[in-house]
Amino acid sequence: MTSISKRKEESHLVNGGVKQSTWSKAFSSNAVWEEKDEFLDVIYWLRQIIAIILGVIWGVAPLKGFLGIAIFCIINAGVLYVYFSSFQQIDEEEYGGTWELTKEGFMTSFALFLVVWIIFYTALHFD
């Protein structure tokens, strides 16, 4: 029996046939994802949350330039990589490989990060 089907069977037995919500699965370790799109949606929205939080922090702390962008990219990619490889322990190949999961929703989160960073920086550090 493969590990995925074994995890699905265990999840079905534990939940008594009751379907878990997407967000409860997102914050529980080794959750079973029946639909690939559901997990990709979680990755996408977690990136947006990270972008808002880091944008506010970068705006409040007067961080400027390439250093701020580079640190955002490293934190954003790193946190999500640890999330799907260690916390959820999913099979990356099932989703197209590590690179596909790492870049899922990255550009929209980058744009959101820039907007939040600029707004907070401009509002708090005007001359």
Secondary structure, 3 states (H helix, E strand, C coil): CCHHHHHHHHHHHHHCCCCCCHHHHHCCCCCCCCCHHHHHHHHHHHHHHHHHHHHHHHHHCCCCHHHHHHHHHHHHHHHHHHHHHHHCCCCHHHHCCHHHHHHCCHHHHHHHHHHHHHHHHHHHCCC
